[in-house]
Amino acid sequence: MVLTVTHQRGGMREFERTGIYPEYLLFKLPGTKQSWRVKIKKKPQNGILKSKGVVVYEYKFDDHFCKFRKVKSDGSFSVWMEPESMTKEMRD
């Protein structure tokens, strides 16, 4: 299964508190209830996605593109994959 990725910008509550519009990456695994929400702190950004304390994905994000790879059962990584589409979302 391929993750879906949403690049989310904005949020009035945090902007009122900090004066900065926050940015997040939302990863969802279609067909399951599994999802991850990661705050973007720098660009480019690398990170991992865990499920029940176990690393299941590694991702790279550079403000325009996101790619990820799955951790196999033996601990090795799959090839880098890109989402079929990446949604950009602005929030109030």
C-alpha positions in Angstrom: 0.0 0.0 0.0 1.1 3.5 -0.8 0.8 6.3 1.7 -1.2 9.4 0.9 0.4 12.7 1.9 -1.2 16.1 2.7 0.9 19.2 3.2 -1.1 21.3 5.7 -0.4 25.0 6.3 -2.1 27.4 8.8 -4.0 27.2 12.0 -5.3 30.3 13.8 -4.9 29.0 17.4 -1.2 28.4 17.0 -0.7 31.6 15.0 -2.4 33.6 17.8 -0.1 32.0 20.3 3.2 32.1 18.4 2.8 34.5 15.5 3.9 31.7 13.1 1.7 29.8 10.7 2.4 26.1 11.4 3.0 23.5 8.8 2.3 19.8 9.0 2.6 16.6 6.9 -0.3 14.2 7.2 0.4 10.6 6.2 -2.4 8.2 5.8 -2.4 4.5 5.0 -5.5 3.8 2.8 -7.7 1.0 3.8 -6.6 1.3 7.5 -7.1 3.7 10.3 -3.4 4.3 10.5 -2.2 7.9 10.1 0.6 10.2 11.3 0.8 14.0 11.7 4.3 15.5 11.7 5.1 19.1 12.3 7.5 20.6 9.8 10.3 22.3 11.7 12.8 22.8 8.9 13.2 22.3 5.1 14.4 19.8 3.9 13.2 17.5 6.7 13.9 13.8 7.2 12.0 11.6 9.7 10.5 8.3 10.7 7.0 7.1 11.2 6.4 4.6 13.9 3.5 2.2 14.7 3.3 0.7 18.2 6.9 1.9 18.9 8.3 0.2 15.8 9.7 2.2 12.8 7.6 1.4 9.7 8.5 4.2 7.3 11.3 6.8 6.7 10.4 10.0 4.8 12.1 13.0 3.2 10.4 16.3 2.5 11.8 19.3 0.8 8.8 21.7 0.6 7.7 20.6 -2.9 8.2 16.8 -2.9 7.9 14.1 -0.4 9.2 10.5 -0.7 9.2 7.6 1.7 10.3 4.0 2.0 9.0 1.2 4.1 11.0 -0.8 6.6 11.0 -4.5 5.7 10.6 -7.3 8.3 14.4 -7.9 8.2 15.2 -4.3 9.0 16.2 -3.3 5.5 14.5 -0.5 3.5 12.4 -0.7 0.3 13.2 1.6 -2.6 12.2 5.2 -2.3 8.5 5.8 -3.3 6.5 8.9 -4.1 2.8 9.4 -3.3 0.6 9.3 -6.4 -0.5 12.8 -5.5 0.4 15.2 -2.7 -2.5 17.4 -1.5 -1.8 21.0 -0.2 -4.3 22.3 2.3 -4.6 25.8 3.8 -6.4 26.1 7.2 -7.8 29.1 9.0 
